[in-house]
Amino acid sequence: MADKQHHLNGAYYGPSIPPPTRTYHRPGRGSGCGCGCCLLRCLLNIIITAVVIIGLAVLIFWLLFRPNRVKFHVTNVQLTEFNLTTNNTLNYNLVVNMTVRNPNRRIGIYYDRIEARAYYEDQRFGTQTLTPFYQGHKNTSFLNPVFVGEQFVTLGASETSKLNQERTEGLYSIHVKLYLRIRFKLGRIRTGRFKPRISCDLKVPFNSAANTFETTRCGLDF
């Protein structure tokens, strides 16, 4: 019995404990999507922030300046010559009186370039460059393009027939267009240049007291 107790008091070594199992995470697998998702999320946040900032800027601009569209009208015209010769040369003498109304209280306009063009049946027959100017707040300015000279035009059979009919009636369909290069002044800030086109579709009476011209509003030419 003594020998058995001596062995029991000695060190006892049981079965060995297996090492813990190691797990390895491989990018691109499992529930996460790695750096791609982070970049996409950051890009989306940047876009949303930019849209919000731009929207607020537009709203503030509108609340401060309340911009209104500039209004162009042709108030009177005088046509004293409009004759097509046998060799398709159009002789013309046309005077146009226009008003330009800036209804804005806080926005001024620089007209850096004004080119007026006259058309008949999509054929340009006259061009004039007008003097640049600055238009202040709530101001009405006047433009007076004059088209005088002769120009070779190409009119088909239907256009020539229409011209002869309008000569008999004494009322011509003439289009006057303005090609502009403008800047806006907002307080001390000047914007970049814009290039709008203004189109005026006119019914122009020949030099006759029987026909009177009606004031015509012009619009943007897209």
Summary of the structure (lengths in Angstrom):
residues: 222
radius of gyration: 39.4
end to end distance: 115.5
largest distance: 149.2
contacts: 537
relative contact order: 0.15
helix: 23%
strand: 44%
